[in-house]
Amino acid sequence: MTNTGSVLQARGLRCVFGRGRDQQVAVDNVDLDILPGEVVGVVGESGSGKSTLGRIITGLQSREQGELLLCGQPRKLHASSAEFRRFSGVVQMVFQDSYSSLNPRRTILDSLTEPLLLQGQSKQTAFQQGRAWLDRISLSSAAAGRYPHELSGGQRQRVGIARAFIVEPKLVVCDEAVSALDVSVQAQILALLKDIQQTQNTAMLFISHDLAVVRHMSDRVAVMYKGRRVEFDDVTRVYESPQHEYTRRLLSLHMEASL
Ligand SMILES: Nc1ncnc2c1ncn2[C@@H]1O[C@H](COP(=O)(O)OP(=O)(O)OP(=O)(O)O)[C@@H](O)[C@H]1O
């Protein structure tokens, strides 16, 4: 695979869970590329392999096969904490449940600045940046010393987003980043995410089962079906003239649900 300046280049990714008759091919021969600053949405029904794909890219999940380059650097097949750390300045993740990225026993400022400290920054510089980020995500300075359970779901997700972007990674994988939030809060969080992503010109893999949200956020969209990427194109083209039968079905279900 040649390095074309893409933030992410993936060829033939494959991930299998279980053995024998219980074997489940979660991600099956998936190719993907993401350009600097581009937002690629991933849609598909439950169990189609969206999260597994995102976890392979962030290094939280091993894969059996496939080449994966992040900013031209090959990522190993096996997930490990060393591999995760090696790429932490390049790729970060925003989880559905912000409790997954925030340690319940650590203060908000400690959790927020952890990625900076892992990169070797001094505590003083990291805390300074952390406080500036709290301001940027519209949290008061009092939030610095609070614990995750003392914040609302929306505030926690703001911190989860800031924690992912604080190291200025080239790529952020968002897995159902707003699905756990009230509809009224979702729009604010999406606006914040888009604003930070555009200001930092960060590429994003935006995984969601919500087709309207993906259309709003993405430049291109990949449609997953039974572990396969069945369509991958400009978001308007996919939504207005879907080529694959499964995409047409998914879109018509979405239309019915929104009537
Ligand atoms: N750790 C695991 N162990 C065993 N099977 C798994 C594991 N993670 C995922 N799977 C299986 O892999 C398939 C893909 O799951 P995945 O979570 O990637 O789908 P998804 O499209 O993200 O679904 P959802 O929208 O419900 O989160 C599913 O059949 C799932 O049951």
The ligand as a Tripos MOL2 file, in Angstrom:
@<TRIPOS>MOLECULE
LIG
   31    33     1     0     0
SMALL
NO_CHARGES

@<TRIPOS>ATOM
      1 N1        -16.1060   -8.6420   22.0850 N.pl3     1 LIG1
      2 C1        -16.9240   -9.3450   21.3040 C.ar      1 LIG1
      3 N2        -17.0310  -10.6820   21.4520 N.ar      1 LIG1
      4 C2        -17.8370  -11.4120   20.6520 C.ar      1 LIG1
      5 N3        -18.5780  -10.8820   19.6400 N.ar      1 LIG1
      6 C3        -18.5100   -9.5510   19.4600 C.ar      1 LIG1
      7 C4        -17.6830   -8.7130   20.2680 C.ar      1 LIG1
      8 N4        -17.8210   -7.4430   19.8270 N.ar      1 LIG1
      9 C5        -18.6840   -7.4700   18.7980 C.ar      1 LIG1
     10 N5        -19.1030   -8.7420   18.5670 N.ar      1 LIG1
     11 C6        -20.0180   -9.1760   17.5290 C.3       1 LIG1
     12 O1        -19.5430   -8.6250   16.2960 O.3       1 LIG1
     13 C7        -20.6340   -8.1790   15.5030 C.3       1 LIG1
     14 C8        -20.4440   -6.6900   15.2030 C.3       1 LIG1
     15 O2        -20.6230   -5.9690   16.4180 O.3       1 LIG1
     16 P1        -20.4310   -4.3900   16.5020 P.3       1 LIG1
     17 O3        -20.6080   -3.9940   17.9190 O.co2     1 LIG1
     18 O4        -19.1760   -4.0160   15.8210 O.co2     1 LIG1
     19 O5        -21.6630   -3.8760   15.6270 O.3       1 LIG1
     20 P2        -22.3210   -2.4420   15.5680 P.3       1 LIG1
     21 O6        -22.6960   -2.2160   14.1430 O.co2     1 LIG1
     22 O7        -21.4310   -1.4420   16.1960 O.co2     1 LIG1
     23 O8        -23.6170   -2.6380   16.4490 O.3       1 LIG1
     24 P3        -24.3650   -1.6020   17.4340 P.3       1 LIG1
     25 O9        -24.8920   -0.5100   16.5300 O.co2     1 LIG1
     26 O10       -25.4380   -2.4160   18.0520 O.co2     1 LIG1
     27 O11       -23.3310   -1.1100   18.4000 O.co2     1 LIG1
     28 C9        -21.8990   -8.4650   16.2790 C.3       1 LIG1
     29 O12       -22.4300   -9.6900   15.8100 O.3       1 LIG1
     30 C10       -21.4170   -8.5940   17.7110 C.3       1 LIG1
     31 O13       -22.2400   -9.4760   18.4390 O.3       1 LIG1
@<TRIPOS>BOND
     1     1     2 1
     2     2     3 ar
     3     2     7 ar
     4     3     4 ar
     5     4     5 ar
     6     5     6 ar
     7     6     7 ar
     8     6    10 ar
     9     7     8 ar
    10     8     9 ar
    11     9    10 ar
    12    10    11 1
    13    11    12 1
    14    11    30 1
    15    12    13 1
    16    13    14 1
    17    13    28 1
    18    14    15 1
    19    15    16 1
    20    16    17 2
    21    16    18 1
    22    16    19 1
    23    19    20 1
    24    20    21 2
    25    20    22 1
    26    20    23 1
    27    23    24 1
    28    24    25 2
    29    24    26 1
    30    24    27 1
    31    28    29 1
    32    28    30 1
    33    30    31 1
@<TRIPOS>SUBSTRUCTURE
     1 LIG1         1 GROUP 0 **** ****
